[in-house]
Amino acid sequence: MEKKKIIYDGGEILVTISKNRLSKRLRLSVDSNGEVRVTMPKWLPEKMAEDFILSKTEWIIERLEKFQEQDISPTSKLTTKDYLKNKENIRKFIKERVDELNRFYCFKIGAISIRNQKTRWGSCSGKGNLNFNYKIFFLPKEFSDYIIVHEICHIKEMNHSINFWNLVGTSIPDYRRIRRELKRYKI
């Protein structure tokens, strides 16, 4: 794997190039963190990879700009320090919101855990235990409430069927909009 600067008329792009003996073609990707990657067959001359990247500069720039616009999330810059520093306030906040929001459903809730998860806002076990990402504490209230209600509803419906969404919709009628907007926030 090597990093290479590709110069084009509008500037330069830093690209990670990796050669893979199993690759049959060039593959280009732009990660949400702004990293541009090219995977190429081992036998292909590097000049062809560079030409390929140059032919895709407009697409690369569009992707990079799109990811920059999307990063409105106050949660994307949080660290383990933030988690440890706020752990008790977060626990109290989530417990209070679960109790309040569950008054509508009256489901039997098991343990409530707060975690520093990398990929999920929350989860529910078959025993009714609820797990929440500590970062929901830093989200706008409508998003944290949606996540909490979503997990509470999994106590009754352990799937994403129409019955599940109807259950969520009984207390959060605009859950579709909230769910769509929540995707802009990074875990």
Beta strands, then each sheet from edge to edge (+ up, - down):
strand 1: 2-8
strand 2: 11-20
strand 3: 27-30
strand 4: 36-41
strand 5: 112-115
strand 6: 122-124
strand 7: 130-133
sheet 1: 1+ 2- 4- 3+
sheet 2: 5+ 7+ 6-
end
